[in-house]
């Protein structure tokens, strides 16, 4: 009897939800979601729409209102999607756009809540585990802070979960509409954020074609249009700006991962020796006026989005074509440092991974809302993320690093995240591969898990090797994917323990 029990392979099995799938948990999760939002509102949390007029990612709001199509055609610093989205809302709600964005984010939040729970359920996670994890995620301060913050991240969370669900149902039900929805979601990601590169789209299409079996024709047909549209965007930028990409920001970003990490003494030394230019002493993001001694101002084009030095709200317009000359300095100096002083890039990697594992809500731009819920956020950061020392004062953290006590920086990051996320990622890969070898995973579940792991790996690599300082913000869009892996892992362990107990009892 005990030998029979020990021979059973215990793995969560995923079955397509049927009409028998209980709907009450979804209703209860939405009640939890609504109640938590009321509670946070009573504590003083309000939607922070300052980004519309202050963040460099958004072009001049007046151009979005009155010259949207022209400005999007000549936009080159980033893909046009998020500015189109912002411009449409500004046109429809010129006076009450903050309320409109807040309502949209609440809709995304409710959808995120249901999608997270549902994806855990189709992966075989039992209701109590899936419900508890989803409820904790959706009421956590970090999620609420992003929900009340105007930028890409919350919309990206929704789109990633939506595409994951569409991919699952395409392989579970073999209906073409699901793969069309999937690639539509992928196209939106590409148009919203330059991290989702043409390479990302081609890699996903290639992997789906390789593993898609008899569904290859539908996959190829659904993927052609997004590839054509993305290629057209890249080709447009090549024709206009001689860059085959959706964003020209990489030139500015070169400073972020190289020159910015030089000490003042090192920067002066390398400048005096001629290795880098004086431009690298100016942090990327400075107004154009600071670069004028080093560049020649181009003739006006007559196109406001290319000519404005500052927007109507006083923010530098990085879409000004004069910044192309600035970028050449940063690229030249960055490559020189990578060749002759690679230590500076190692510092960038240290900062990147440190910030990647910071708790979700520990982000400097939450200065308006985070102080109002600081005790709750601090509780979550200690209990669920293992952040033993407060890291909000970045200057204090940098002072600790400069003092030579770098090991103590671990206490300022999320120690549970630092250990747990890599373990979840590695275990997820093992679980997927072993499930495929033993045929214990349905194809739909395997494709879903592969999509989660691919995005976690891809976005972690992009964020940490090409940026340094806001990496927990870059991680946030896949936090839900990590949570799904956690749900599967808990379910797997729970079933193992359940199977072991009768076996141990029989042996005794």
KAWOHU-V944315 format. One record per helix or strand. SS is the DSSP state (hx for helix, st for strand). FROM is the first residue (numbers start at 1). TO is the last residue. If there is no record, write none. Layout:
[[SS & FROM & TO] [SS & FROM & TO]]
This chain:
[[hx & 2 & 6] [hx & 24 & 42] [st & 48 & 48] [hx & 51 & 54] [hx & 61 & 66] [hx & 68 & 74] [hx & 81 & 92] [hx & 97 & 122] [hx & 127 & 139] [hx & 141 & 147] [st & 149 & 149] [hx & 153 & 173] [hx & 176 & 192] [hx & 198 & 211] [hx & 213 & 241] [hx & 250 & 257] [hx & 259 & 261] [hx & 264 & 272] [hx & 278 & 281] [hx & 288 & 294] [hx & 304 & 307] [st & 310 & 310] [st & 316 & 316] [hx & 323 & 340] [hx & 343 & 356] [hx & 364 & 366] [hx & 370 & 383] [hx & 394 & 402] [hx & 406 & 412] [hx & 415 & 437] [hx & 443 & 466] [hx & 471 & 476] [hx & 479 & 507]]
